[in-house]
Amino acid sequence: MFKRLFTATVLFGMAATAPPAFAANCALRDVVVERLESQFSEKLTAGGLQGSRASSSLIEVWTSTDTGTFTVIVTNPQGISCVVAAGTDWFQQELVKEPEGVNS
């Protein structure tokens, strides 16, 4: 009985604290973009849509060649952006084009 009560308490406590921690990484897109540009010198490098046309999220990768940092944000249709990944030592691989006339 004690184990069940303890487990339920721990799970409820974890669930209750998760939303504020997640919400701390989200804000209006303009606010997130301004912070990425001013504090980290990051610029929009890549992006795309995820999901269906009715409910698509915008995925963006922001990078800085000066600082080597990168940030991945997801923006919902309401304009709220959330940071889902960030890190250092960013590198970019150039795509190699096949010579014309070569079939793959």
C-alpha positions in Angstrom: 0.0 0.0 0.0 2.8 2.4 0.9 4.6 1.7 -2.4 1.5 2.5 -4.4 0.8 5.7 -2.5 4.5 6.8 -2.8 4.6 6.0 -6.6 1.3 7.9 -7.2 2.7 10.9 -5.3 5.9 10.9 -7.2 4.1 10.6 -10.6 1.7 13.3 -9.7 4.5 15.6 -8.6 6.4 15.0 -11.8 3.3 15.7 -13.9 2.5 18.9 -11.9 6.0 20.4 -12.4 6.5 19.5 -16.1 4.2 22.1 -17.7 5.9 25.2 -16.2 9.3 23.8 -17.1 8.1 23.3 -20.7 6.4 26.7 -20.9 9.7 28.4 -19.9 11.1 27.5 -23.3 8.2 29.0 -25.2 7.2 32.5 -26.2 5.8 34.5 -29.1 7.9 33.9 -32.2 9.0 37.6 -32.4 10.4 37.4 -28.9 12.2 34.2 -29.5 13.7 35.4 -32.8 14.8 38.7 -31.2 16.6 36.9 -28.4 18.3 34.5 -30.8 19.5 37.4 -32.9 20.6 39.7 -30.1 22.0 37.3 -27.5 23.5 34.6 -29.8 24.0 36.4 -33.2 22.0 33.6 -34.8 20.4 33.8 -38.2 17.7 31.6 -39.8 19.5 28.9 -41.7 16.9 26.3 -42.6 13.2 25.4 -42.0 10.2 23.5 -43.1 6.7 22.5 -42.3 5.8 19.5 -40.1 2.3 17.9 -40.0 -0.7 18.3 -42.2 -1.8 21.4 -44.1 -4.7 21.9 -41.6 -2.3 21.9 -38.6 1.3 22.5 -39.6 4.1 23.5 -37.3 7.0 25.5 -38.6 10.4 24.0 -37.8 13.4 26.4 -38.0 17.1 26.0 -37.5 18.9 29.2 -36.3 22.7 29.2 -36.4 25.7 31.5 -35.9 29.0 31.1 -37.7 30.5 33.6 -35.3 29.7 31.7 -32.0 29.1 28.2 -33.4 25.8 28.0 -31.6 22.5 26.6 -33.0 18.9 26.5 -31.9 16.0 24.5 -33.3 12.5 26.0 -32.7 9.0 24.8 -33.4 6.3 27.4 -34.0 2.6 26.5 -33.8 -0.1 28.1 -36.0 -0.9 30.6 -33.1 2.6 32.0 -33.3 4.0 30.4 -30.2 7.6 29.2 -30.6 9.3 26.6 -28.4 13.0 25.9 -28.2 13.3 22.1 -28.7 17.1 21.9 -29.1 20.2 24.1 -28.7 23.9 23.5 -28.8 27.4 24.4 -29.8 30.0 23.5 -32.5 27.5 23.9 -35.4 28.8 22.8 -38.8 27.1 22.6 -42.1 27.6 20.1 -44.9 27.5 21.3 -48.4 25.4 19.2 -50.8 27.5 17.6 -53.6 25.8 17.9 -57.0 26.1 15.0 -59.4 27.6 15.9 -62.8 25.0 16.3 -65.6 24.3 13.2 -67.6 24.9 10.8 -64.7 22.0 8.6 -63.8 21.6 7.6 -60.2 
